[in-house]
Amino acid sequence: MANTLKISDVLSKEELKELSALSDVRALLIVIGNLALIVGAFAMAIAWPNPFTIILAVLILGGRQLGLGVINHDCAHHAFFSNKAVNEFVGHWIGGAPINTSVHAYRAYHLKHHQHAGTEADPDRWMVKDYPITPERLRRKLMRDVTGRTGFRDTVRQIKDFKLSKNYPWLCFHLVLLGVLTAVGAPWAYLLWWAANLFVYPVIVRIRQIGEHGVAKNRDSLDARENTGTTLASWWERIFIGPNHVNYHLEHHHFAAVPPYNLPKLHRLLKARGYYDGYDCIADGYLDVLKRAVRPAQAPAQVQEAA
């Protein structure tokens, strides 16, 4: 049976203030860590080009594309660096430009998700509204992702909608990346970024979306413990699937002002004080997320099935 504890019952104002404190050093370390993995992935594939290193590089790059998106997300909340202008610059040019996402446009859209979570007005609801789904349907979705159909569709849409005045950071990023790789004698490595973007990034974005809201027990509830989920990710899942503490999504929905580097501590406090007792809102890794995303064969569909 779910408990009736409120956040104020388990977390003091002083603790929340401490958890919301922004650290430029910790934020910078996250940025450096993501960029180091990107550089390292390219360097590994260039120095030792073989099927193993190339596949590993593509997998790492796919995870770091999401990592850059998470940086864009955290800067959009102004919950990363202590200086607003630095958040705007890093979110737009370092986090957003490589994935063609303006921090300003993303903020306007994403804040509506926080405001309307648990209601029909949530702009992200359509992404997860059908879950749990049949095993066959989940396989079809993931197969579209890993074969590049999802990535190709999204890329074609981005190219069709391209406007220099709006998308020039994306163009600048690709020109710089291709220029640097050409300068080091490996222009072919530029294709690794696109391979990750077409075949890996869509898969991990889908898995992340499922873990955040797709396996929630009651998406119509206004209680975040029922409409949002957190995933306890292993070290390798944090590299390839859930970077930059994005897996602590339930805690983020409770306190969007808490920076990502403090979300693990917030989770531990809430869990230790019984706030989650009686709620099935914590998944044990992303394999558990995928298991939760599938309904038993005998369970009735919530909506009419679609391919």
N, C-alpha and C positions, 0 to 999 in steps of 0.2 A: 504494500500500500504506500502510495506516494506521500511524502511528508508535506507539511504546510509552512516550512521554514521560508522566510524572506531573506533576501541578501543582507538587509540591515540586521538580521538576527545573528549572522555569522561573520560579518565583516564590518569593522569599525571605520569611521570616517578617516581616522589617522592612518589605518592600514591602506585604505583606498588611495589616499593622497600619496603614500609612499609607493604604491604599485603604479600610480599614474605618472611618477617622476620620469622625465625624459633624460636619456643619457646619449650625448653625442658620440662618445667613445664606442658604446655598444652598437649604436646604429651604424657607425662607420665600419666597425668590424664585420657586420652583416653584409654591407655593400662590398667590402673588400673580399669577403669569403665567396660571395657569388661570382664576382669578376675573376677571382683566382681560379675557381672551378671551370669557368668558361675558357680562360686562357690555357689552363692545364689540359682541358679536353682537346683543344686544338693542337697544343704542343705535342701531346702524346701521339695523336694520330699522324702528325707530320713527321715526328722523329722516328716512329716505328710503325709505318703504314702496313697494316695487315688486317684481315677480317675482324679479329677480336678487338683490336684497339679502335678501329673505325666504328664498330657497333657500340662499344662502350662509350666512345666519345659522343655519339649521337644520343645515347640514353642520358648521359650527363647533361648535354646541351638542352635536351627536352625538359629535364627537371629544372635547369637554371632559367629557361624561358619563363616557366611558372614562377620561379624565384624572383625574377625581375618584375613580374606582374604583381607579386605580393608586396614588393617594395613600393611599387606605384600605388597599391591599395593603402598601405600604411601611411605613406606620405599624403595621400588624399584625405585621410582622417586627421592629419597633423599630429600623428601619434608615433613619430619616429625620431626626427631631430628636434631639438628645442627651438630652433629658429624657423619661423614660418617660411621665409624666403628660401632657405636651404631645402626644406621639404618640397617646395614647389619645383625647384631646379632638379633635385635628385629624382623626385617622382616623375617629372616630365621627360628629362633627358636621359637618365640612366635606367630608371625602371620602365618608363612608358615607351620611349622611342623604339627600342628593339622589337616590341610587340605591337607597335602602332596603336598605342592607347594614350590619349591625352589625359593627364592627371586632372585637368579641369572638367572635361566632359565626363570622365569616370566618376568624379566626386558627385556631380549633379545627379547622375544615375544611381550610384550605389547608396547614397544616403536615403533614397526612397526605399531601398530594400530594408535598411535598418528600421526605418519609420513604420513600415507596413508589414514586417515579418509576422506571420501568423494570420494574415488576411488575404483576401482575393486581390487586393491592390498591390501586393508584393510583385515588383517587376521581374524577379528571378523565379517566381513560382512555377512558371511554365517549364523550366528546365528539369524539375524533379516531381511534378505533380502526379505522375503515373506510378511512381514507385510505391511498394515493391511490384516488380513485374515478373513475367515467366522467365525461366532460364533461357529459353530460345530467343526471347526478345532481347535480353541482356547480351547474349552472344552476338546477335545481329548488330546491336549498337557498337559493341567493342570491335567487331570485325570491320565495320565501316571506318572506325578510327585507325586501326593498325594497318589497314590497306591504303590509307591516304585519302579515302573519299571525303571524309569530313574536312581534313586539312585543305584539300584541293578546293572544295566548295567554298570554304571560308576565305581562302587566298584569292580566288577569282572574284569574290564579292568585294574584298578590300581593294583590288586593282580597279574594278569597275567604279567604285565609289571614290577613287583617289582624287584628291584636290591638293595641288601644291601648297596652297595657303594653309591648309589644315594638316596635311600629312608629311610636310617637309622634314620633321624630325626622323621619321621612319626612313625616308630616302637618304638622309644624311648618315644614319647609322649604317645602312647597307653599303654606301659608298666608302665609308671609313673602314668597315670590316673587310670589304673586298680589296681596298687599297693596301691595308696592312698585310693581309695574307699574300697578296701579290708581291709586296716588298720583301717578304721573307722567302719568296720562291715557291709558294704553295697556293696558287690561286684556286686549285681544285678543292682545297679544304673549305672554301666558301659554301660548297654544296652540302657540307655537313650540317650547317645551320638550317638549311631548307629541309634536309632530310628529317631533322629533329622537329621542325615546325610542322611538317606534313604528316609524319608517321608516329611521333611520340607525344608531342604537346597535347593534341586532342584527347588522347587516351587518359593522360593524367589529369587534365582539366575535368573530364567526365567523372573520373573516380573521386576527385576532390569534391565536386558538386554533390555526388551521391552521399559522401560522408558527412557533408555539412548539413544538408536538409533532406536528401532523398530517403534516408533511413529513419527520419524523425517519426516518432510514434503518433503524433497528432499535429499536422501542419496547420490546423485551424485554431490551435491554442495560442494564446498570447503569452504563455509561459515558455521562456526560451528552453527550459529543460525538456519540453515536449515538441517544440518545433525546430530545434537545432541540435546538432550532435558534435561531439569531440572525438577524435581518433588518437589513441595512444600509439604513436609511430615509433618504430625501431630506428636505429641509426641509419640503416641503408634506405629505409622508406623516407627518412628526412632528406636524403640526398636526391633520390629519384622521383618521389611523389609528393611529399608534404614539406616543402622547404620553408625556412624562416618562421617556424612555429605556426604556420597557417592551419595546422591540424587542430589547434585549440580554438575551434570556431565558436563553440558554446560560450566560452569565457569572453571571447571578443564581442559576442552579441550582448552579453551582460554589461560590459564596460568597454565601449569602442575607444575610449580615451587611454586605456592601458596599452602601452607599447608592446609589440610582439615579444620582445626579449623578457618581459615580465609575465607573460601569459602562463608559462609553466608553473611559476610560483603561485599565481592566482588559482590555478587548477588544483594544486596540492592543498592549498588552504581550504578551498570550498569542499573538496572531497574529504579531508580529514575532519572537518566540522559537520559532516553529515548532510550537507546541502543537497547532494545528489542521491541520497538514500531513497529507495523506492522508485527511482526513475531509471529507465533503460536508455540512457543517452550517451553512454561512453562505449565506443567500439575498441576492441583490442587489435589494432592494426588494420591495414586496408584490405586484407583477405577477409577479415570479419565484416568489413563494410560491404564487400561484394556478396557475401553470404546473406547479409541482412537485406540486400537489395532485391533478392529473389524470394518470391512468395511460394509457399507449398502448392503443388499441382492442384490440390483440392480446394484451395482458397479462392473465393470469388474475386473477379476483377473489379477494381474500383471504377475504372473507366473502360470504354470500349478499346480493345487492343488496336494498335496501329503498328506498322512496320517500323 
